Amino acid sequence: MKTFHLPTVRRLGSRSLRSGFLLGLCCYVMSGASLFSQPLPLSACVVTVLPMGWRPILATVGAILGYFAHCDAAAAAEFTAVSLLSLAAVAVFQGTRLPSVRWFMPLLSAGVSAVLGGISVLGGEAGLSLLAVKILLSALAVSAFREAFDGNRLARTILTAVIVSGLTGIYPPLGLAAAAALCAIHGELRQAVIFSLALDLTGKFGHCAMPALVLAVLFADHLEEKSLRLATFAVVPNVVFFCFGELSAFYALALLCGSAFCLAPERLAPKVVKQDNPQLREAAEILELLRQRLAGEPPAPETEADEVYDAAAERVCRCCPRFYRCWQQHARQTYRTLSQAAPRIIERGLAQREDFSKEFQEQCCHFEGFLLAINQELDGMLYRRRYRLQMRQSRQALSSQLGGIAEYLHRAQNPERVRRAAFVPHFGICSYGKQDTSGDRCACFPGTGTLYYILLCDGMGSGRTAAELSRETTAILRRLLQSGMSAKTALQLLNGTELLRRQSSYTTIDLLELELSGGTATLYKWGAAPSLLRHFDAVKQLGSPSPPPGVSFDDSPSTYSFCMKRAELLIMATDGADVQLLEQCLSAFEGTDPKELAALLVACADGQDDMTAVTVCLGS
């Protein structure tokens, strides 16, 4: 009997509506952005980069209201038409491959601006130079805004600078205060240059904003005390404005209010402060030293043939009356005879009379005993060979585990910059158990920062034994990943642990790591069945048969990196599924619900083994 486990996917309607209102407010503000007092169609560019839904509609409404509030009638009508045509283009091309082409939407936005701006030029309301600037800015803004929504830091800084420019167009001191506040919080020179450039291009401050904010950041960068940083951002920009003759009471008050953000709580500042913990640092260094010591190869022993001959001679020849004659007077001849026979003996693992010359057999008075001793030592050689191999693997496994723990402690010392998630994972999970207890187990959980993991394990066999194996593997990996350890290190630690346990049962692993700020994904496959990645109508197979973790230290997971923000859909399934049948079902599926697809894939299985299907896509 088939049992279906379909998790409840987070409802995103209210979230999409809230983000839509926020985008509408941003577009309202951005409509005040200008280039030397000339309005720009930047709010309409935001509409172009959004997928169809509530967000582009509310962004269009905000842009239209802002243009009528901040521009004259002719410019407002032109930019309103640009916004509506951009929204119509989003609706028309939604679901096609064209929006995923990097140059298509920028060219489309530039074309719309060219057509509507050309009408203004023919009516004598604008010049050709301004039209050229609008066309160029439309294309560049669409490219930059799309990268900003995909998580690019520089593009997000540019988008923030455009909003600052819009605030300046609405009320100049407001934009100046916002730029000063952002510089005070971030404290980065590149951002200060971009924000001050956005202020200078509005034409409201002459050319004072650039030296004012840049000098403030340069001075404040060497100060740790918050009160001194506040004084720097409050005094230095006002001195610059006074020297250029642009200082006014409103500007001084705006700079003072903006610089007050130096006193903001640490959680508002994106700048990561390194956690200087001497104990953690020392522990990481000690573990690294131990890892290096274990990673070094032990001294190379004598050749296996020398070990066998020496042991046999010690047992048989030591008490022989001809010992001095064979091993002293004729040592070179004895050594040559034994060396010639060594390759055949070692390769065969057995010594025979034919391996030695007749002269040697006649001169050796205990040849039969010597031959028997050699064969006994050969058996011991095989055991020693196996023991050295096991010791080598154990050393490598332990060295890898120590290195993984040391890396984890170093990461704890230097946390990564916190980013905001731009995507939400949508997934569907459906299982079929051949017995009452399935050997498959799936877990979906958030990691540190904007990482999200989907883990699928398949225990060898079926029933309770397989279920226990997959449950233990899932629990260990989940705790390692949620503690902040990288996926690669966690998998290597698991492999080393399984090698040291030397169990005869194994678990396959499918681990999907989603980076929700940029929509990128990394799939780690170790012994698991192939996965399928669909991009529009094309289906790509990921993975090939390989041994599971715990078989050999030299093995490692297969890694596949790809983007999931452009209508991609990923299928992970255990080995109870027929890959060709899954590919046919995926190609024929025309819906968008991952839960429905997961149930369909399991329903198409032959039911000969436990099977779990996981379907994953990203939504904004």
Order of alpha helices (4+ residues) and beta strands (2+ residues): alpha-beta-beta-alpha-alpha-alpha-alpha-alpha-alpha-alpha-alpha-alpha-alpha-alpha-alpha-alpha-alpha-alpha-alpha-beta-beta-beta-alpha-alpha-beta-beta-beta-beta-beta-beta-alpha-alpha-beta
